Amino acid sequence: MPQVVLPKLLAWYWKDFGASQREMLQRVRPYLLARQQQELAYLDDDPNATATIKYEEYDVRTREELRAAAPQCVQPTCPDSIPRK
C-alpha cells in the first residue's frame, strides 16, 4: 500500500473534501506534486484501494520567516517547501 505525505491541514479538514479519506485523496490529487499524483493513480482502477496517509508537521511560521530561512526559488516547479520569488 503506497504512502502519501499531505499537509497537516488535511488531517483536520479531510471531511470537507469527501466522505472518506479515499474520496479526499481523489479530490486533492490534482493539486499534489506530480510524483504524488502518479503514486495515487491506482485509486482510479481499484474501488477498494487505499493508501497510508502521513501528515506533515504543521508549520506556524509566517511567510516572512519562511522566506528568510529558505533559499529563493525562481523556477515554476519549486518544491512546496521553498517559497517562490
C-alpha positions in Angstrom: 0.0 0.0 0.0 1.6 3.3 -1.0 2.2 6.1 1.5 1.4 9.7 0.7 2.5 12.7 2.7 0.0 15.6 2.9 -0.2 18.9 4.6 -1.4 18.8 8.2 -4.4 20.9 7.4 -5.9 18.0 5.5 -5.7 15.9 8.7 -8.0 18.4 10.3 -10.3 19.1 7.4 -10.3 16.0 5.2 -14.1 15.6 5.6 -14.5 18.8 3.7 -13.1 17.0 0.7 -15.1 13.8 0.7 -17.0 11.2 2.8 -13.9 9.0 3.2 -10.2 9.5 3.2 -10.1 7.7 -0.2 -12.5 10.3 -1.7 -10.4 13.1 -0.1 -7.3 11.7 -1.8 -9.1 11.6 -5.2 -10.3 15.2 -4.8 -6.9 16.7 -3.7 -4.8 14.6 -6.1 -4.8 17.2 -8.9 -3.2 19.7 -6.5 -0.4 17.4 -5.3 3.1 17.2 -6.7 3.3 15.2 -10.0 5.2 12.3 -8.2 2.4 12.0 -5.6 -0.3 12.1 -8.4 1.4 9.2 -10.1 1.7 7.3 -6.8 -2.1 7.6 -6.3 -3.1 6.8 -9.9 -4.0 3.3 -8.9 -7.0 4.7 -6.9 -8.8 5.2 -10.3 -8.5 1.5 -11.2 -9.5 -0.2 -7.9 -12.5 1.0 -5.9 -11.3 -0.9 -2.8 -7.7 0.6 -3.0 -6.4 2.6 -0.1 -3.2 4.4 0.9 -1.4 5.1 4.1 -1.5 8.8 4.8 1.1 10.6 6.8 0.7 14.2 7.6 3.5 16.8 7.7 4.1 18.7 10.9 2.2 22.0 11.0 4.5 25.0 10.5 3.3 28.1 12.3 6.0 30.3 10.9 4.9 33.3 8.8 5.7 33.6 5.1 8.4 36.2 6.0 10.1 33.8 8.4 10.0 31.0 5.8 11.5 33.3 3.1 14.3 34.3 5.5 15.0 30.6 6.4 14.9 29.1 2.8 16.7 29.8 -0.5 14.6 31.6 -3.1 13.3 29.6 -6.0 12.6 31.2 -9.3 11.5 28.1 -11.2 7.8 27.4 -11.8 8.3 23.9 -10.4 9.7 24.9 -7.0 9.2 22.4 -4.3 6.4 23.3 -1.9 8.8 23.9 0.9 10.7 26.6 -0.9 8.9 30.0 -1.3 8.7 31.3 -4.8 10.3 34.6 -5.6 
